[in-house]
Amino acid sequence: MARGRGGGRDRAGRPGAQGHRDAAGETAPARTPFRAAWRKAARTAAFRRAQRHERDRVCFDPAVARARKDGLGTLGQFVYYDAMVMHGPGTDAVSRVETAQRVFLKAGNFDLDIPLK
């Protein structure tokens, strides 16, 4: 197996440095062992439970609580959650409304009644 600088191959299978460029433009290692360990862990029920718990604790529950406090229903909760995910916790500005959310607004489907179209 031919090896280039960095001892690996790029995605196209060409010899060369593996990994990504950092802010200074330097090649960073691919961290393959970490990725492999992450993929293995992600297949476990405990890992998925931990991810859901963290998502709910950091984003979902605070977004729903804030939306309810502001008198909003299901769609408002969805918008607040989206803003929390996109902008991070502690963001008061809800500056991004996705295409799907606009469809629900235009249809007057404020409670996200199914079937969603």
C-alpha positions as CSV (number, residue, x, y, z in Angstrom):
1,M,0.0,0.0,0.0
2,A,1.5,3.3,-1.0
3,R,1.6,5.9,1.7
4,G,2.1,9.6,1.3
5,R,2.6,12.4,3.7
6,G,0.5,11.7,6.8
7,G,0.6,8.0,6.3
8,G,-3.0,7.6,5.0
9,R,-5.3,8.0,2.1
10,D,-7.8,10.6,1.3
11,R,-11.5,9.8,0.6
12,A,-10.7,9.1,-3.1
13,G,-8.1,6.5,-2.0
14,R,-5.2,8.7,-3.0
15,P,-2.1,8.6,-0.9
16,G,-1.7,11.7,1.2
17,A,-2.5,13.4,4.5
18,Q,-5.6,12.1,6.1
19,G,-7.8,14.4,8.2
20,H,-9.0,17.9,8.0
21,R,-7.4,21.3,8.1
22,D,-7.6,23.3,11.3
23,A,-8.1,27.1,11.5
24,A,-4.4,27.7,10.7
25,G,-4.6,25.5,7.6
26,E,-2.6,22.7,9.2
27,T,-3.6,19.1,8.6
28,A,-5.1,17.5,11.7
29,P,-5.1,13.7,12.3
30,A,-8.2,11.8,11.2
31,R,-8.7,10.5,14.7
32,T,-9.9,7.2,13.2
33,P,-9.7,5.3,16.6
34,F,-12.0,7.9,18.1
35,R,-14.5,7.7,15.2
36,A,-14.5,3.9,15.4
37,A,-15.1,4.0,19.1
38,W,-17.9,6.5,18.6
39,R,-19.6,4.3,16.0
40,K,-19.3,1.3,18.3
41,A,-20.7,3.1,21.3
42,A,-23.5,4.7,19.2
43,R,-24.9,1.2,18.5
44,T,-25.6,0.7,22.2
45,A,-28.9,1.5,23.9
46,A,-27.1,3.2,26.8
47,F,-25.4,5.6,24.4
48,R,-28.7,6.5,22.6
49,R,-30.4,7.0,26.0
50,A,-27.6,9.3,27.1
51,Q,-27.9,11.3,23.8
52,R,-31.7,11.7,24.2
53,H,-31.3,12.7,27.8
54,E,-28.7,15.4,27.0
55,R,-30.8,16.7,24.0
56,D,-33.9,17.0,26.3
57,R,-31.9,18.5,29.2
58,V,-30.0,21.1,27.1
59,C,-32.4,22.0,24.2
60,F,-35.9,20.4,24.2
61,D,-37.2,20.9,27.7
62,P,-35.9,24.5,28.0
63,A,-37.4,25.4,24.6
64,V,-40.8,23.9,25.4
65,A,-40.9,25.5,28.9
66,R,-40.0,28.9,27.4
67,A,-42.5,28.6,24.6
68,R,-45.3,27.7,27.0
69,K,-44.3,30.5,29.3
70,D,-44.6,32.8,26.3
71,G,-48.1,31.4,25.6
72,L,-47.2,29.5,22.5
73,G,-48.5,26.1,21.3
74,T,-46.9,23.2,19.5
75,L,-45.6,25.2,16.5
76,G,-44.1,27.8,18.8
77,Q,-42.4,25.1,20.8
78,F,-41.1,23.7,17.6
79,V,-39.7,27.1,16.5
80,Y,-38.1,27.7,19.9
81,Y,-36.5,24.2,19.9
82,D,-35.2,24.8,16.4
83,A,-33.7,28.1,17.5
84,M,-32.2,26.4,20.6
85,V,-30.5,23.7,18.4
86,M,-29.3,26.2,15.7
87,H,-28.1,29.0,18.0
88,G,-27.4,27.2,21.3
89,P,-28.8,27.6,24.8
90,G,-29.3,31.1,26.2
91,T,-30.3,32.6,22.9
92,D,-33.3,34.8,23.1
93,A,-33.5,35.7,19.5
94,V,-35.5,33.3,17.3
95,S,-34.1,34.5,14.0
96,R,-34.5,31.3,11.9
97,V,-37.7,29.9,10.6
98,E,-37.2,26.9,8.4
99,T,-39.2,26.2,5.2
100,A,-41.2,23.4,6.9
101,Q,-42.2,25.8,9.7
102,R,-43.4,28.4,7.2
103,V,-45.5,25.8,5.5
104,F,-47.3,25.0,8.9
105,L,-47.7,28.8,9.5
106,K,-49.2,29.4,6.0
107,A,-51.6,26.4,6.4
108,G,-52.7,27.6,9.9
109,N,-51.5,24.3,11.3
110,F,-50.4,25.9,14.6
111,D,-50.8,22.7,16.6
112,L,-49.0,20.5,14.0
113,D,-52.1,18.3,13.5
114,I,-51.3,15.2,11.4
115,P,-51.0,14.3,8.7
116,L,-48.3,16.9,8.2
117,K,-48.0,18.1,4.6
